[in-house]
C-alpha cells in the first residue's frame, strides 16, 4: 500500500458507508435513551428506583468489557482488517438481544427485575462488541485528521437521522402496531429497528477500508494502559464525554414524563400521526442534525476543545431558559429544546473525532498504537453516561413521590421539571469547564500527523 493511497481523500461513498454505522447504533441507543426508563416504569411495571439502580449496577460490567474489547480489537488480524470483521459477525446477535430487551414476558415483580438485569447486560455487551471496533475503525480509515473529521461529520449526521427516526416514529409505531397494547407495540417496533440495524452494519462493512496499517501489536496489556494514562487529553476527553452524555440522556429520558405529566398531553396526534412527544423529540433531533452539519465550518475557525466548551455552556443557558417556561408554551419549549440539541450536535461530532486525535497523539507520544483501547473510552463514556443519565430521572421520580399512570403531586411535577432542565444543565456546565484542560490543539495535531507519517514511511521502506 503506497503512501499516496494512504493519504488520498475519502470517497463520498465511503464517508456515507462509515456514517451509516452510527445510524444502526442509534436505532438502539436512541430508542433506549428516549424510552427505556418509561418502558420499565409505565409498561413493564418496574419501580423507578429499581430500574434506575439496575441501569447503574450493570455498568460494572461495562467498566471491564469496554477496555477488554478495545484490547481484543487491537490484537485482531484478519484479511478484512482489525476492526471491520466485528461489523459483519456481531450484527445479528446485537439485533436479537435488542428484541429480547423489549420482549415483556409475564413474570413476577422479582422475575421482571431479574429479566431486566440479564437482558440489559447482554445487549450492552453486544453493543460493546460491535461499536468499539466501529469507533476504532475511524482511527485507521485515514491517516489525515481532516479526513477523519469529515467522516465523523457523516457519522453524526446519520446518527442524528437514526435517532430522529426513533424520536419521530417510535411512539406512533408503538400505538399503531400495538393497537392499545404497549408491550406488543414496543416489541414489534424494536423488531423493525433490529432488522434495519443488521442491514446497515453490513453496508458499513462492505463500503469501508482500513488504510492505516499499524505495526503488529506486541506490547502487554499493562504497557497499553500505561501508555494510555500518559495521554492527559484522553483523560479529559473521557470525563467530559461522560458528563455531557449524562446531561443529554437525563433530558431525553425525561421527555415522555415532561410531556405526559407537566404539559398534560394525552397522546393524541398533534400533527398527522405525531403526538407532542414525537414532535418535541424529532424537532430537537433535527437541531442535532443541523449542529452536525455546521461542525466542519466551525472547526475551520475555532479550536475543537474551545468549541466543545462554548457549546456546552450555551446549552446549559438554554436549559435554564426552558425551566422558566409554562406548560402551555409547548412550541416555545420545542424551539428552545431544538436550539439546545443543535449545540449538542456540534459537541458530540467534535468529541468523537477528538478520540481519534487522541489515538494518534498517543501513538506519537509513546510509540504504541492503541486505537481500539483509546476509543473504547468513547463507548464507555457513551454507555456509562447513558446509564447515569437514564438512572438520575428514575431516582428523582422516586424521591419526589412519582406514581406511574396517575395524577401527580405538585412536588412530583417540580421534580419532573428539574430532571428535564436543571440536572442536565449542571452536567453540561461541568463538561464545558473540564474541556478547557484539553491539550491537543491544531498546531500540535499537524506536527503529530507529519511525524507519524514519516515513521510509517520508514517502516514501509
N, C-alpha and C positions, 0 to 999 in steps of 0.2 A: 504493500500500500504506500503510495507516494505522499510526500508532504503536501503537494499541490492538491491531491484529492482530499487529504485530511482537513484542509482549511477552506475548502470550497463552501460557498453559501448553501444552506439547507434549501431543498426544493419546497415549493408550496405544498406539494403532495405529502412530503414527509412531515412538515410542520402541522398540517391538518391531522395526519395519522397519529402523530405523537399527542396532539391536543385531545383527540377523541378519547384517549385512555382515561383522562380525568373526568370526562363526561360519564363513562361507565362507573367510575368510582363514586361520583356524586349522585348517581341514581340511588345508591345505597346510603352514603353518608349524609346526603341532603335529606333523604327520607327519615333517617334515624334522628338527625338533629331537629327536624321540624315536628315529627310525630311520635317518636318512640316513647317519650315520657307520657304524653297524652294517651297513647295506646295502652301502656302499662296501667295507668291510673283509672281512666274512664272506660276502657274497653275490656282489657284482660282482667282487671279487678285486683291489682296490687296496690297497696297503700303508697302514698307519695314518698314517705320516709324510707320504706323498704326498697322501692325502686331506685331512689337516689343512692342509698347505701350500696346496692348491687352495682350500679354504674361506676362507683368509686373503687369498691373492693376488687373488681375484676381487672382494674388497671395494674395490679401487682403482676399479673401475667404479662401484660404488655411491656412492663419495665424490663422483663427478661427477653421476651420474644422479639421485640423490635431490634435491639442491637444484635441479637443472635442471628436474625435473618440478614442483617447487614453483613455480618461476618461470613455467613454461608454464601451470600451472593458474590462477595468479593473473591471467594475461593472457587467459584463455579467456572468450568471451562467446557464449552460445547461448540459444535460447528455453527450454532446460531449466536454465539457470544456468551457473555456472563449474565446478563440481566433479561434479555428478551425471552428466553425459554419459559420463564415463570408466567408470562402473559398468556402463553399457549396452554400450559399444563394446569394452572390453578383456577382458570376462569370458571369452569363447570362446578367444582366444589364450592367456590365462592358464591355462585348464584344459588346453589341448592341450600346452603346454610342460611342465606338471607330469607329464603322461603320458610324454613323451619322456625326462624325467629318470630314470624307472624302467623304461625300455624294456629295458635289459640286453642289448644286442646282443653277439654273439660276436666279439670283437676281440682283437688282441694286447694285451699289458700297456700298451704305449705308446698304442695306439689307445683303450683304455678310459680312460686318464687324459685324453687329448685330448677324448674324448666327454664326460667328466665336466666338464671346464672349460667347454666350449661350452654344454652343456645347463643347467648350474647358473647360468652367467652370464645366459643368456636368461630363465630362469624368475625370477631376481631382478629383471631389467629389467621383466618383466611385472608382478611384484609391486609394484614402484615405481609403474608407470603406473596401477594401479588403487587402490592403498592410500594414496598421498599425497593424491589427491583425496578418497578416502573419509574420511581423518582430517581434512582441511581442511573437509569438509562440516560437521563438528561446530561449527566456529567461526561458521558462518553459519546454522545450523539454528535458533538462538535468540540474541537479544542478552543474555539473562539467564543469569548464571553458574550459578545454582541449577538451571535447566532443562538446561543443558549437562551438569552433574554427574549429573542423573538419566539423561540419555541415555547418558552414559558408563557408568553402572552397568548399564544394559541391554546396552550393548556388551560389557562384560566378563562379564556373566552368560552371554551367548550365546557369547562367546569361550571361556569355561570349558567350556560344554556342547560346543562344537565339538572342543576338544582332548580332552575326556572321551570323546567318541565315538571319536576316533582311538585314545586310550590303551586303551579297553576292547575295541574291536572289530578293531583293525588286525592284531594277531598271530593271533587266531582266524580272521579272513578270509584272511590270507596262508596259513595252514595248510589251510583248507577249500578255497579256490579254487585253490591251487597243487598240492594233492594230493601234497605232498612236494617239489615244485619251487619253491624260494623265489623264483627270478627271475620265474616265471609268477605266483606268488602276489602279489608286490609289484606287478607290472604290472596285474593285474586289480583289485586293491584300490584302487589310485590312480585307476582309471577311475571307480569308484563315487563317490569323493570329488570327482573333477573335475566330473562331471555335476551333483552336488548344489551345488557351488560356483557354477556358472553360473546355475542357477535361483535361488539365494538372492541373488546380487548383483543380479539383475534385479528381485527383490521389493524390495530396498532402494531401487533406483532409483525404483520405482513408488510407494513409500509415503512418501517424504521430500520436503521442500521446503527451499528456500533463502530464509529470511526476511530476513536481513540483506543489504542491498544496498550494498556499499562503493562509494565514488566510483570512477570509471573509472581504471584503473591507468595513470599517465602518468610514473612515475619510472623511472630507469635501473636496470639490474641492480646496478651498483656502489652506487647510492643505497639499494637494498633491502638489500644486505648490510651497508652501513654502519649502517642503522637497526637491523638485527637484532643486530649486535655491541654496540650500546649497551645491550642488554637483558641485564644480568648474570644475572638469574634464569633466562633461557632457556639461557645457557651452563651454569649449574649443573645445570639440569634435564636437559640433553642428556647431560652427562658422567655424572650419576647414573643415567640410564636405561641407558647403555651398561654401566656396572659391574653393575647389578642383573640385566640380561638375560644378561650373560656368566655370572654366578653360577648363574642358573636353568638355562640351556641346558647348561652344563657338567655340572650334576647330571642333567638329563633325558637327555642323550646318554650318560651313564654307567650308566643304569638297566639296560639289557639286559646289559651286561658284568658289573655287580654281581650280578645275579640268576643269570646263566648260570655265572659262574666263581667268585664268592665264596660265594653261597648254595648253589650246586651244583644248580641246577634243570635238569631235562632237558626242559622244555617241556610236561610232562603237565598236563592241566586240574586246577586246584585247586578250582574252583567252577564247576559247569556247563561252559561251553566256555572259561572264562577260566583262563589259566596265571598263575604268580606275577608275571610281568612286567606282564600286563594288570591284575591285581588291585592291585599297588603303584601303578602309574601312574594307574589310574582312581580309587582312593581318594584319592590326592594331589590329583587334579583336582576331585573333589567338595569337598575342602577349599578349593581356589581359588574354586569357585563360592560357598561359604559366605562366604569373605572378601569377594567382590564384593558379596554381598547385605548384609553388615554395614557396608559403607563409608558409606552415607548417614547411618546412626545415629552412626557415629564422627565424621564430619566436622561434624555438628551440635554436637559437644562439644570438638573439638580442631582446631588449625590443620593444614592439609593437609601442609605440609612437615615438621611435627613428627611426624605420624603415619607418614609415609614413613620417617623416620629411626628411630623406635622399632620399627616392624615389621621393618625390615632387620636391626637389631641382635638382635632376638628370633629371627629366622630363623637368624642365624649361631650363636646359642647352641644352638638345636635341632639344627643340623648337627653341632656339636661332640659333643652327646649321642649322636647316631646313629653317629658314628665309633667309639664305645666298645662298641657292641652286637655280640654274636657272630652268626655266620651262621644259627644255629638259631632266633634270636629274630625270625623273619620278621614276626610280627604286631605286635611292639613297634616294629620298624623302620617298618612301614606306618603305625602311629599317629603316630610322631614325624615321619615324612615328610609325612603329611597335615596335621599342625599347622603345619609349616613352609610348605607351599604355601598354606595358608589365609592366613598373613601376607602372602605374595606377592600373593594375590588382592586384598587391600586396597591394597597398594603399587601394583600395575600399574593398577588402576582410578583411583587418585588421579593417577598420573603423566600419564595421557593427558588427563584433564580439566585438569590444570595447564598442558599445552601450549596449550590454547585460552585459558586465563587469560593466559598469556604473550603470545599473539597480540593480545588486547585491550589488555593493558598496553603492548605495543609500539606499537600504533596511537595510544593516548593519549599516549605519550611523544614520538613522532616525527611523528605526523600521517599516517603511511603504513600502509595495510593490507597486510600480507604474510602472511596466514594460511597460504597454501599453502607458502611458504618456511619459515615458522616451524614448522609441523607436519611438514615434510619431515624435520626433525631427529628426530622420533619414529620415522619409518620407518628412518632411517639408524641410530639407536641400536638399534632392534629387529634390523635385519639385520646390522649390524656386531657387535653383542653376540651375536647368534645364531651368527655365523661364528666369532668368537673362542671363544665357549663350546663350540661344536662341535669346534673345532680343538684346544683345550687337551687334551681326553682323548686325541685321536689322537697328539699329541706325547708325552704321558705314557705311553701304551701302548708306543710305540716306545722311549722312554727306559728303561722298566722291563722290556724284553725280552718283551713280549707276543707270542704266536703264535696266530693265529686257529684256532679249532676244535681246540684241543689242551689237554692238562693244563698248568696254569700254574705257574710257579715261585713260591716264597714272595715274592720281590721283585716279581713281576708282580701278585700278589694285593694286596700292600701298595699298589702304585701305583693299582690299581682302587679300593681303599678311600679313598685320598687324593683321587682325582679325583671321587669320589662325594660326599665330605663336606668335606674340608679346603679344597680350592680354591674351591668355591662360598662357603664361609663367609668367606674373606678378601675376596671381591668384595662380598658383602652388607655386611660391616662398613665397607668403604671407601665404598660408596654411601650408607650411613646417615650417616657422618661428613660427607660432602660436602654433603648436603642441608641441613645447618644454616646454609649460606651463602645459601640462597634468601631473597629479599627481599619477595615479594608475599604479604601476609597478608590476612585477611578485611576489615579496615578499608580497606586500600588498594584492594582489588578493588571494594568498594562505591563508593568515590569514582570510580574509573575508569569503572564502568558508568554512574553518574549523569552524568558529564561527557560521555562518548561519546554517551549518549542525547540530551543537549542539542545536541551538534554535529550529529547526524544529523537532528534535528528542524529545525534551522536550514537544513540543506542541502536538505530537502524543501520548505521554505516558499517 
